[in-house]
Amino acid sequence: MSKNIIVYITADEKRVLSGDPLTLLVKDAEEQKDLALELSRALKTGTVQLKNGDYILIDEDG
């Protein structure tokens, strides 16, 4: 069983990189939280908030 990062949500432009996963730049902390919750429900993924405040949405294969 492997885990894949599906979406990365950050407020820091320096952490926005191209490629996989989809990276979303969202400056407002409350909007980040709401977006992470809505996307995790829609994509049926797990959500983790990192120490730096960013969110990752994780999908499990297997």
LUMPA-93698 format. One record per atom (N, C-alpha, C, O): x, y, z. Coordinates in steps of 0.02 Angstrom, whole numbers, padded with zeros to 5 digits, always signed. Atoms other than C-alpha are relative to their C-alpha. Example, Ala and Ser with C-alpha at 12.3 -4.5 7.8 and 13.67 -1.06 7.14 Angstrom:
residues 2
+00045-00059+00000 +00615-00225+00390 +00045+00060+00000 +00097+00059+00033 -00042-00059-00003 +00684-00053+00357 -00039+00055+00037 -00014+00110+00045 
//
This chain:
residues 62
+00043-00059+00000 +00000+00000+00000 +00045+00062+00000 +00085+00071+00045 -00039-00062+00003 +00076+00166-00053 -00046+00060+00009 -00105+00057-00005 +00037-00062-00010 +00023+00342-00011 +00025+00051-00050 +00085+00057-00062 -00017-00051+00050 +00019+00481-00140 -00027+00067+00022 -00084+00072+00044 +00023-00067-00013 +00010+00667-00112 -00037+00023-00063 -00009+00026-00117 +00043-00020+00056 -00134+00726-00222 +00000+00076-00009 +00004+00101-00065 +00002-00073+00001 -00141+00912-00176 +00042+00027+00056 +00043+00000+00112 -00039-00036-00051 -00024+01030-00083 -00027+00071+00001 -00029+00104-00051 +00028-00067-00008 -00099+01192-00015 +00047+00041+00043 +00063+00020+00099 -00048-00041-00036 +00019+01331+00039 -00015+00075-00008 -00048+00095-00055 +00005-00073+00005 +00024+01518+00073 +00067+00031-00021 +00072+00091-00030 -00068-00023+00015 +00210+01530+00030 +00016-00012-00074 +00021-00069-00097 -00014+00005+00072 +00248+01567-00153 +00063-00039-00014 +00069-00069-00068 -00063+00036+00010 +00421+01491-00131 -00009-00076+00002 +00035-00113-00021 +00012+00072-00003 +00344+01320-00099 -00044-00025-00057 -00062-00083-00060 +00040+00020+00058 +00242+01320-00260 +00048-00023-00054 +00086+00017-00082 -00043+00029+00051 +00330+01203-00381 -00044-00030-00054 -00102-00046-00041 +00040+00030+00054 +00273+01136-00548 +00004-00076+00004 +00047-00104+00037 +00001+00073+00001 +00229+00955-00580 -00050-00028+00049 -00096+00006+00071 +00044+00034-00049 +00146+00830-00465 +00027+00011+00069 +00088+00010+00079 +00073-00005+00002 +00058+00856-00349 -00023+00070-00020 +00017+00116-00028 +00030-00065+00012 -00060+00997-00390 +00015+00043+00061 +00001+00023+00118 -00016-00045-00056 -00001+01145-00284 -00043+00062-00007 -00044+00094-00060 +00045-00058+00000 -00124+01282-00238 +00028+00053+00047 +00044+00039+00104 -00023-00057-00040 -00068+01454-00176 -00062+00034+00027 -00101+00065-00010 +00058-00030-00033 -00197+01514-00050 +00027+00038+00060 +00052+00008+00108 -00031-00042-00052 -00144+01660+00061 -00039+00000+00067 -00008+00003+00120 +00041-00005-00060 -00290+01661+00185 -00003-00067+00036 -00021-00118+00006 -00003+00062-00039 -00273+01531+00325 -00068-00034+00005 -00072-00096+00000 +00067+00029-00005 -00460+01506+00344 -00022-00030-00066 -00053-00083-00068 +00016+00026+00066 -00482+01484+00157 +00039-00064-00014 +00013-00110-00046 -00039+00062+00008 -00341+01355+00158 -00035-00058+00035 -00042-00112+00006 +00033+00052-00039 -00429+01257+00293 -00065-00024-00033 -00077-00084-00040 +00064+00017+00033 -00599+01264+00205 +00012-00038-00065 -00022-00088-00079 -00016+00032+00064 -00523+01217+00037 +00025-00072+00011 +00006-00118-00025 -00026+00067-00015 -00428+01070+00112 -00057-00047+00019 -00058-00105-00002 +00056+00042-00021 -00587+01005+00193 -00046-00017-00059 -00065-00075-00068 +00044+00012+00057 -00694+01025+00036 +00033-00047-00051 +00000-00093-00076 -00034+00044+00048 -00563+00945-00078 +00008-00071+00027 +00001-00119-00011 -00007+00068-00028 -00534+00800+00041 -00065-00038-00003 -00066-00099-00014 +00066+00033+00006 -00720+00763+00042 -00014-00019-00073 -00037-00074-00087 +00014+00012+00070 -00734+00778-00147 +00045-00055-00029 +00022-00096-00069 -00048+00048+00027 -00578+00674-00183 +00007-00063+00043 +00042-00110+00024 -00003+00056-00047 -00603+00555-00036 +00072-00017+00020 +00094-00074+00012 -00070+00008-00022 -00427+00582+00031 +00006+00017+00074 -00040+00044+00104 -00018-00022-00067 -00346+00605+00199 +00031+00069-00004 +00059+00087-00056 -00029-00067-00002 -00291+00780+00251 +00045+00006+00060 +00029-00016+00115 -00048-00012-00054 -00139+00828+00353 +00021+00073-00003 +00038+00098-00056 -00027-00067-00003 -00091+01001+00412 +00071-00006+00027 +00082-00034+00080 -00070+00003-00019 +00098+01018+00420 +00017+00053+00052 -00022+00100+00062 -00021-00049-00050 +00193+01113+00556 +00005+00071-00028 -00006+00120+00007 -00008-00066+00031 +00223+01255+00432 -00067+00031-00020 -00068+00086-00047 +00066-00027+00014 +00034+01277+00411 -00029-00024-00067 -00088-00016-00079 +00023+00026+00064 +00024+01198+00238 -00042-00063+00010 -00038-00096+00062 +00041+00060-00001 -00099+01059+00198 +00021-00046-00057 +00040-00023-00111 -00008+00048+00053 -00072+00899+00101 -00060-00046+00001 -00085-00065+00054 +00054+00049+00007 -00210+00786+00036 +00032-00064-00026 +00066-00064-00077 -00033+00064+00013 -00157+00604+00033 -00051-00053-00019 -00103-00060+00013 +00040+00055+00024 -00231+00459-00063 +00040-00064+00009 +00100-00064-00002 -00034+00064-00008 -00190+00277-00026 -00017-00045-00058 -00075-00056-00073 +00008+00051+00052 -00164+00154-00168 +00003-00068+00033 +00041-00080+00079 -00005+00068-00025 -00196-00027-00135 -00061-00023+00027 -00065-00080+00051 
//
